[in-house]
Amino acid sequence: MGRNRCSMKKWEKALISPNTKIQEAIRMIDLSSLQIAMVISQNNKLLGTVTDGDIRRGLLNGLSLDDPVERIMNKHPITITEMKDKKSTLKILKDNKIRHLPVVDNEGCVIGIERLEDLLDSAKNENWVILMAGGLGIRLKPLTDDCPKPMLSIGGKPLLEIILNHFIEQGFYQFCFSINYRGEQIKSYFGDGSKWGVEIHYLHEEKKMGTAGSLSLFSMKTEKPIIVMNGDILTKVNFKQLIDFHLEHWCEATVAVRNYDFQIPYGVVKVNKDRLIGFEEKPIYSSFINAGIYVLNPRVLDEIPKNAYFDMNQLLERMLKNGKQIVVFPIREYWMDIGAMEDFHRAKLDFYEVFQ
């Protein structure tokens, strides 16, 4: 009972009205250490809660960032009416598989919040991270003639080091690098990870194994979901939120996706059978593309054939065929796939604005 809970200032900053725009809620959640917004009425009564997962599900359902949060909020959050001891609060959080627990008085007004992270008192994330760094980088030649693509310099550091540091900032410390083309350069630079205060192990591809084949070489024992990410992606994705999203959905795999707009440079003719019914001038079509970031439950790796070429799309299609649940996680943060020369130059320009 004598524990310190979040200060008044912290939880009060997480209070919003139901007509707050989703864009503003994103800003508050990203800036707040609480990672939640509590929607209240004019007299401070709790109407609902909004988490990063609620926002991403809303975006998947086609909502706009200008829509009010009342369209995405959880209208029936689990709450407690008084501060409880640590053991009791942890039990409520774990039994209900939630990470936040608003505290309300007898009138339903917000008086505080409990967070799983605070109660566990741990900043480390024990999820393994596998970075796929074995590609040839053919479209980036001649830069990759003597240098593996993940070691190309952006802002004075190898791309792979930028990726590593972003994970470390979020508490991840267990890494595997899948290496093939000029892999010794990567291993020589990063070693065992002690320079960064983390563990780095290596999956050595003796031959080309596709975008998922080398995962069959992963031998670490774990029960926690594994993050797999291509080693040529520059992004500000919140990986803790990605893990939370995966766990909330009780799925076998989560695929990060990015919205991609494509404009047809011509006027489109609308027809019904053989009749002209109208025109649409240079329409823009929007769809989701694979962002090259995944969360996989450890048992999923058993689906990958040993010592064989195997792509990630083959793995996911096999899982779907076998009735496994896969969800998608829409990326709203900065993301750049450095696959071609123009992408590399764009990333170098973006780096100082986005990462500094």
C-alpha positions as CSV (number, residue, x, y, z in Angstrom):
1,M,0.0,0.0,0.0
2,G,3.0,2.3,0.6
3,R,4.2,2.0,-3.0
4,N,4.6,5.1,-5.2
5,R,2.3,5.1,-8.2
6,C,2.7,7.3,-11.3
7,S,2.8,11.0,-10.3
8,M,-0.3,13.1,-10.7
9,K,1.4,15.0,-13.6
10,K,2.1,11.8,-15.5
11,W,-1.4,10.3,-15.5
12,E,-3.1,13.6,-15.8
13,K,-1.2,14.2,-19.1
14,A,-2.8,11.0,-20.4
15,L,-6.3,12.4,-20.0
16,I,-8.2,13.3,-23.2
17,S,-11.7,14.1,-24.3
18,P,-13.8,11.8,-26.6
19,N,-13.5,14.3,-29.5
20,T,-9.7,14.5,-29.4
21,K,-8.4,13.6,-32.9
22,I,-6.6,10.3,-33.3
23,Q,-3.5,12.2,-34.5
24,E,-3.3,14.0,-31.2
25,A,-3.8,10.8,-29.3
26,I,-0.8,9.3,-31.2
27,R,1.3,12.3,-30.2
28,M,0.4,11.9,-26.5
29,I,0.9,8.2,-26.4
30,D,4.3,8.4,-28.2
31,L,5.5,11.1,-25.8
32,S,4.1,9.7,-22.7
33,S,5.9,7.0,-20.6
34,L,2.4,5.5,-19.8
35,Q,1.8,4.4,-23.4
36,I,-2.0,4.9,-23.0
37,A,-4.6,7.6,-23.1
38,M,-7.7,7.7,-20.9
39,V,-10.8,9.2,-22.4
40,I,-12.8,11.2,-19.8
41,S,-16.0,13.2,-19.7
42,Q,-16.2,16.9,-18.6
43,N,-16.6,15.8,-15.0
44,N,-13.5,13.5,-15.2
45,K,-15.4,10.2,-15.4
46,L,-13.7,7.5,-17.4
47,L,-15.3,6.8,-20.7
48,G,-12.7,4.5,-22.3
49,T,-9.0,4.0,-23.0
50,V,-6.9,4.2,-26.1
51,T,-3.7,2.3,-26.7
52,D,-1.3,2.0,-29.6
53,G,-3.0,-1.2,-30.6
54,D,-6.5,0.4,-30.7
55,I,-5.0,3.1,-33.0
56,R,-3.4,0.6,-35.4
57,R,-6.6,-1.4,-35.6
58,G,-8.5,1.7,-36.4
59,L,-6.1,2.6,-39.2
60,L,-6.5,-1.0,-40.6
61,N,-10.3,-0.4,-40.6
62,G,-9.9,2.7,-42.7
63,L,-10.3,5.4,-40.1
64,S,-8.6,8.8,-40.6
65,L,-6.1,10.4,-38.3
66,D,-8.7,13.3,-38.1
67,D,-11.4,11.0,-36.7
68,P,-12.2,11.4,-32.9
69,V,-10.8,8.8,-30.5
70,E,-14.3,7.8,-29.4
71,R,-14.4,5.8,-32.6
72,I,-11.5,3.6,-31.6
73,M,-11.5,3.7,-27.8
74,N,-12.1,0.6,-25.6
75,K,-15.4,1.6,-24.0
76,H,-15.3,-1.1,-21.3
77,P,-11.8,-1.1,-19.8
78,I,-11.0,-3.1,-16.7
79,T,-10.5,-0.8,-13.8
80,I,-9.9,-0.9,-10.0
81,T,-11.5,1.4,-7.5
82,E,-8.6,1.6,-5.1
83,M,-4.9,1.1,-5.0
84,K,-4.1,-2.6,-4.2
85,D,-0.9,-4.3,-3.1
86,K,1.6,-5.2,-5.9
87,K,0.7,-8.9,-5.9
88,S,-3.0,-8.4,-6.2
89,T,-2.6,-5.8,-9.0
90,L,-0.2,-8.0,-10.9
91,K,-2.7,-10.8,-10.7
92,I,-5.5,-8.6,-12.2
93,L,-3.2,-7.5,-15.0
94,K,-2.0,-11.0,-15.9
95,D,-5.3,-12.7,-15.5
96,N,-6.9,-10.3,-17.9
97,K,-3.8,-10.1,-20.2
98,I,-3.6,-6.4,-20.1
99,R,-0.8,-3.9,-19.4
100,H,-2.7,-0.9,-18.0
101,L,-5.2,-0.7,-15.2
102,P,-6.9,2.7,-14.6
103,V,-7.7,3.5,-11.0
104,V,-11.1,5.2,-10.5
105,D,-13.0,6.3,-7.4
106,N,-16.6,5.3,-6.4
107,E,-18.0,7.8,-8.9
108,G,-15.9,6.4,-11.8
109,C,-13.5,9.4,-11.9
110,V,-9.9,8.7,-12.8
111,I,-7.5,9.0,-9.8
112,G,-4.5,7.1,-11.2
113,I,-3.2,4.2,-13.3
114,E,-1.2,1.0,-12.7
115,R,1.2,-0.3,-15.4
116,L,2.6,-3.8,-15.8
117,E,6.1,-2.4,-16.6
118,D,6.2,-0.5,-13.4
119,L,5.2,-3.4,-11.3
120,L,7.6,-5.8,-12.9
121,D,10.4,-3.1,-12.5
122,S,12.2,-4.4,-15.6
123,A,13.3,-2.3,-18.6
124,K,14.7,-5.3,-20.5
125,N,12.9,-7.1,-23.2
126,E,13.8,-10.8,-23.3
127,N,12.5,-11.3,-26.8
128,W,15.2,-12.5,-29.2
129,V,15.7,-10.3,-32.3
130,I,16.9,-11.9,-35.5
131,L,18.3,-9.5,-38.1
132,M,18.5,-10.8,-41.7
133,A,21.8,-9.5,-43.0
134,G,22.9,-12.0,-45.6
135,G,21.6,-10.4,-48.8
136,L,23.7,-9.6,-51.8
137,G,22.5,-6.1,-52.4
138,I,22.6,-6.4,-56.2
139,R,20.6,-3.3,-56.8
140,L,23.1,-1.2,-54.8
141,K,26.1,-2.1,-56.8
142,P,28.9,-0.9,-57.0
143,L,28.5,0.1,-53.4
144,T,28.1,-3.5,-52.4
145,D,30.9,-4.9,-54.5
146,D,33.1,-5.0,-51.4
147,C,30.6,-4.2,-48.6
148,P,27.5,-6.1,-47.5
149,K,24.4,-3.9,-47.8
150,P,23.7,-3.8,-44.0
151,M,27.2,-2.3,-43.5
152,L,26.7,0.7,-45.8
153,S,27.2,3.9,-43.9
154,I,24.3,6.3,-43.1
155,G,25.0,9.2,-40.9
156,G,28.5,8.0,-40.2
157,K,27.4,4.5,-39.0
158,P,26.6,1.2,-40.7
159,L,22.9,0.7,-41.3
160,L,23.0,-2.4,-39.1
161,E,24.4,-0.5,-36.2
162,I,21.6,2.1,-36.4
163,I,19.1,-0.8,-36.4
164,L,20.8,-2.4,-33.4
165,N,20.9,0.9,-31.4
166,H,17.2,1.4,-32.0
167,F,16.5,-2.0,-30.5
168,I,18.8,-1.4,-27.6
169,E,17.1,1.9,-26.8
170,Q,13.9,-0.1,-26.3
171,G,15.5,-2.6,-23.9
172,F,16.3,-5.5,-26.3
173,Y,19.6,-7.2,-25.6
174,Q,19.5,-10.7,-27.3
175,F,20.3,-10.6,-31.0
176,C,21.1,-13.1,-33.8
177,F,22.5,-11.8,-37.1
178,S,21.9,-14.0,-40.1
179,I,24.9,-13.6,-42.4
180,N,26.1,-14.8,-45.7
181,Y,27.6,-12.4,-48.3
182,R,30.8,-10.9,-46.8
183,G,29.5,-12.0,-43.4
184,E,32.9,-11.9,-41.9
185,Q,32.9,-8.1,-42.2
186,I,29.7,-8.0,-40.1
187,K,31.1,-10.4,-37.5
188,S,34.4,-8.6,-37.3
189,Y,32.7,-5.3,-36.7
190,F,30.0,-6.4,-34.1
191,G,31.8,-9.3,-32.5
192,D,29.8,-10.8,-29.5
193,G,28.0,-7.4,-28.9
194,S,29.9,-6.6,-25.7
195,K,30.8,-3.2,-27.1
196,W,27.1,-2.3,-27.0
197,G,26.4,-4.2,-23.8
198,V,24.3,-6.9,-25.5
199,E,24.6,-10.5,-26.8
200,I,25.1,-11.0,-30.5
201,H,25.1,-14.5,-32.0
202,Y,25.3,-15.5,-35.7
203,L,23.4,-17.7,-38.1
204,H,25.9,-18.7,-40.8
205,E,24.3,-19.3,-44.2
206,E,26.6,-21.6,-46.1
207,K,24.4,-21.1,-49.2
208,K,21.6,-18.9,-50.2
209,M,18.6,-19.8,-48.0
210,G,16.0,-17.2,-49.0
211,T,14.3,-14.7,-46.7
212,A,13.4,-17.3,-44.0
213,G,15.5,-20.4,-44.6
214,S,18.3,-19.4,-42.1
215,L,15.7,-19.2,-39.3
216,S,15.9,-23.0,-39.2
217,L,19.5,-22.5,-37.8
218,F,18.2,-20.6,-34.8
219,S,18.8,-22.9,-31.8
220,M,18.2,-20.6,-28.8
221,K,15.6,-21.9,-26.3
222,T,12.8,-19.4,-25.7
223,E,9.1,-19.3,-25.1
224,K,8.8,-15.6,-26.0
225,P,7.9,-14.3,-29.5
226,I,10.8,-13.6,-31.8
227,I,11.2,-10.4,-33.8
228,V,12.6,-11.0,-37.3
229,M,13.6,-8.0,-39.4
230,N,15.4,-7.5,-42.7
231,G,18.7,-5.8,-42.2
232,D,18.2,-3.2,-44.9
233,I,15.3,-1.3,-43.2
234,L,15.6,2.1,-41.6
235,T,12.7,2.7,-39.3
236,K,11.5,4.3,-36.1
237,V,9.0,1.5,-35.3
238,N,8.3,1.0,-31.6
239,F,9.1,-2.7,-31.3
240,K,7.7,-2.9,-27.7
241,Q,4.4,-1.8,-29.2
242,L,4.8,-4.4,-31.9
243,I,5.3,-7.2,-29.3
244,D,2.3,-5.9,-27.3
245,F,0.2,-6.0,-30.4
246,H,1.2,-9.5,-31.2
247,L,0.5,-10.7,-27.6
248,E,-2.9,-9.0,-27.5
249,H,-4.1,-10.9,-30.6
250,W,-3.0,-14.4,-29.4
251,C,-1.7,-15.1,-32.9
252,E,1.1,-17.3,-34.3
253,A,2.7,-14.5,-36.4
254,T,2.4,-10.8,-36.9
255,V,3.4,-9.1,-40.2
256,A,4.2,-5.4,-40.1
257,V,2.7,-3.6,-43.1
258,R,3.1,-0.2,-44.6
259,N,0.5,1.8,-46.5
260,Y,1.5,2.4,-50.1
261,D,-0.3,4.8,-52.4
262,F,-0.1,4.5,-56.2
263,Q,-1.4,7.1,-58.6
264,I,-2.4,6.0,-62.1
265,P,-0.9,8.7,-64.4
266,Y,-3.9,8.6,-66.7
267,G,-7.6,9.2,-66.7
268,V,-9.4,5.9,-65.9
269,V,-12.4,4.9,-67.9
270,K,-15.3,3.3,-65.9
271,V,-17.3,0.8,-67.8
272,N,-20.2,-1.5,-67.1
273,K,-20.0,-4.4,-69.6
274,D,-19.8,-2.6,-72.9
275,R,-21.2,0.8,-71.7
276,L,-19.2,3.8,-70.7
277,I,-20.4,5.1,-67.4
278,G,-17.8,7.7,-66.4
279,F,-14.3,8.8,-65.9
280,E,-11.9,9.2,-63.0
281,E,-8.9,11.5,-63.5
282,K,-5.6,10.0,-62.3
283,P,-7.0,8.1,-59.3
284,I,-4.9,7.1,-56.3
285,Y,-5.1,3.5,-55.1
286,S,-4.0,2.6,-51.6
287,S,-2.9,-0.8,-50.3
288,F,-0.7,-2.4,-47.6
289,I,2.8,-3.7,-48.5
290,N,5.0,-6.1,-46.5
291,A,7.4,-4.0,-44.4
292,G,9.9,-6.8,-43.8
293,I,9.4,-6.9,-40.0
294,Y,7.7,-9.9,-38.3
295,V,6.9,-11.4,-34.9
296,L,6.9,-15.2,-34.8
297,N,6.1,-17.6,-32.0
298,P,9.0,-19.9,-31.5
299,R,7.1,-23.0,-32.6
300,V,6.6,-21.4,-36.0
301,L,10.3,-22.0,-36.8
302,D,9.5,-25.7,-36.8
303,E,7.6,-25.1,-40.0
304,I,10.8,-24.1,-41.8
305,P,12.6,-26.9,-43.7
306,K,16.2,-27.6,-42.6
307,N,19.1,-26.6,-44.8
308,A,16.9,-25.5,-47.7
309,Y,16.0,-22.3,-49.6
310,F,12.8,-21.0,-48.1
311,D,11.2,-17.5,-48.4
312,M,9.1,-15.8,-45.7
313,N,6.1,-15.6,-47.9
314,Q,6.3,-19.5,-48.3
315,L,6.3,-19.8,-44.5
316,L,3.3,-17.5,-44.1
317,E,1.3,-19.2,-46.9
318,R,2.0,-22.6,-45.3
319,M,0.8,-21.2,-42.0
320,L,-2.4,-19.9,-43.5
321,K,-3.0,-23.2,-45.3
322,N,-2.7,-24.9,-41.9
323,G,-5.2,-22.6,-40.3
324,K,-2.7,-20.6,-38.2
325,Q,-3.7,-17.1,-37.2
326,I,-1.6,-14.3,-38.7
327,V,-2.4,-10.6,-38.0
328,V,-1.0,-7.4,-39.6
329,F,0.5,-4.5,-37.7
330,P,0.3,-1.2,-39.6
331,I,3.4,1.0,-39.4
332,R,2.7,4.6,-38.8
333,E,6.3,5.6,-38.0
334,Y,9.1,6.4,-40.3
335,W,10.1,3.4,-42.5
336,M,12.4,3.1,-45.5
337,D,13.4,-0.1,-47.3
338,I,16.8,0.5,-48.7
339,G,16.6,-1.7,-51.7
340,A,17.8,0.5,-54.5
341,M,20.2,3.4,-55.0
342,E,17.5,6.1,-54.8
343,D,16.3,4.6,-51.5
344,F,19.8,4.8,-50.1
345,H,20.3,8.4,-51.0
346,R,16.9,9.3,-49.6
347,A,17.7,7.5,-46.3
348,K,20.9,9.5,-46.0
349,L,19.0,12.7,-46.3
350,D,16.3,11.6,-43.9
351,F,18.7,10.3,-41.3
352,Y,19.6,13.6,-39.6
353,E,16.0,14.8,-39.5
354,V,14.5,11.5,-38.2
355,F,17.2,9.9,-36.1
356,Q,19.1,12.9,-34.6
